[in-house]
């Protein structure tokens, strides 16, 4: 079961990092600011998945929940800012 968890958490990190990369690549070609804010949001979602991996798989005795929640809160706030003030 630990091997499956290890693989699933790594896939979550890779998927969010891929989304981040695609959003930044889309921003560099089109200069649509909403893509920039989405990419920045996925930076923190990737950090959240990275911290989740370390929290539950690598160091289960250390509680990284406050850092994970802070990363996801920043990600949601960035998206909220983008949707409210940058949408045309």
C-alpha positions in Angstrom: 0.0 0.0 0.0 2.9 2.3 0.7 4.2 1.9 -2.8 0.8 2.9 -4.3 0.6 6.0 -2.1 4.2 6.9 -3.1 3.3 6.6 -6.8 0.0 8.5 -6.5 1.5 11.4 -4.6 4.3 11.7 -7.1 1.8 11.6 -10.0 -0.2 14.4 -8.2 3.0 16.5 -8.0 3.9 15.8 -11.7 0.3 16.6 -12.8 0.2 20.0 -11.0 3.7 20.8 -12.2 2.7 20.0 -15.8 -0.4 22.3 -15.5 1.8 25.0 -14.1 4.2 24.7 -17.0 1.5 24.6 -19.6 -0.1 27.7 -18.1 3.2 29.6 -18.1 3.9 28.5 -21.7 0.4 29.7 -22.7 1.1 33.0 -21.0 4.4 33.5 -22.8 2.8 33.0 -26.2 -0.4 35.0 -25.7 0.3 37.4 -22.9 -3.2 36.8 -21.3 -2.8 37.8 -17.7 -5.3 35.2 -16.5 -2.9 32.5 -17.6 -0.2 34.1 -15.5 -2.3 34.2 -12.4 -3.4 30.6 -13.1 0.3 29.6 -13.4 1.2 31.3 -10.2 -1.7 29.6 -8.5 -0.4 26.2 -9.7 3.0 27.1 -8.3 1.5 27.0 -4.8 -0.7 24.0 -5.6 2.4 22.1 -6.7 4.1 23.2 -3.4 1.0 22.0 -1.6 1.3 18.5 -3.3 5.0 18.5 -2.6 4.4 19.2 1.1 1.6 16.6 1.2 4.1 14.0 -0.2 6.6 14.9 2.5 4.0 15.0 5.2 2.4 11.7 4.5 5.1 9.6 2.8 8.6 10.8 3.8 8.2 12.3 7.3 4.8 11.1 8.7 5.9 12.0 12.2 6.2 15.7 11.3 2.9 17.7 10.9 3.2 19.9 7.8 -0.5 20.6 7.7 -0.3 24.4 8.5 2.2 24.9 5.6 0.0 22.9 3.2 -3.0 24.9 4.2 -1.1 28.1 3.7 0.1 27.1 0.3 -3.4 26.2 -0.8 -4.9 29.4 0.7 -2.4 31.5 -1.3 -3.2 29.5 -4.5 -7.0 30.1 -4.0 -6.4 33.8 -3.2 -4.3 34.3 -6.4 -7.1 32.7 -8.5 -9.7 34.8 -6.7 -7.7 38.0 -7.4 -7.4 37.0 -11.1 -11.1 36.2 -11.5 -12.2 39.4 -9.8 -9.8 42.0 -11.0 -8.1 40.7 -14.1 -11.1 39.2 -16.0 -12.2 41.3 -19.0 
